[in-house]
Amino acid sequence: MSMLAAVAAVTALQDKAHLDGEREENAQIRAFTTSAVRELGCTGPDSQTNHLFVNLHRSALAFRDAYLAQKIQLGRDFPPLQETHTRISLGSREEMQVAVGVFRKVRSA
């Protein structure tokens, strides 16, 4: 990490309004993505992190391959649940709108 990056990080962490705004934005993105995934019949534990762990109720490998064909990469295997579960990392609102659109397309195929 450069000194400039360290100073920027410390400055950002001291800006409570910025942090609160980022937390709220992240919570909205997580809620949007969770809702979309559940509407499509997938399940998983509630998340307070930067990703969702989703039971696809089908082959996770085939699902990840279909996603990759759309130029989006899903997370790695999580043994022993790699057969039916995948990790969906959260991104920006725009990224997750695209990802959810692909999720709907792949899920319905």
Secondary structure by P-SEA (a helix, b strand, c coil): ccaaaaaaaaaaaacaaaaaaaaaaaaaaaaaaaaaaaaacccccccccccccccccccaaaaaaaaaaacbbbbcccccccccbbbbbbccaaaaaaaaaaaaaaaac
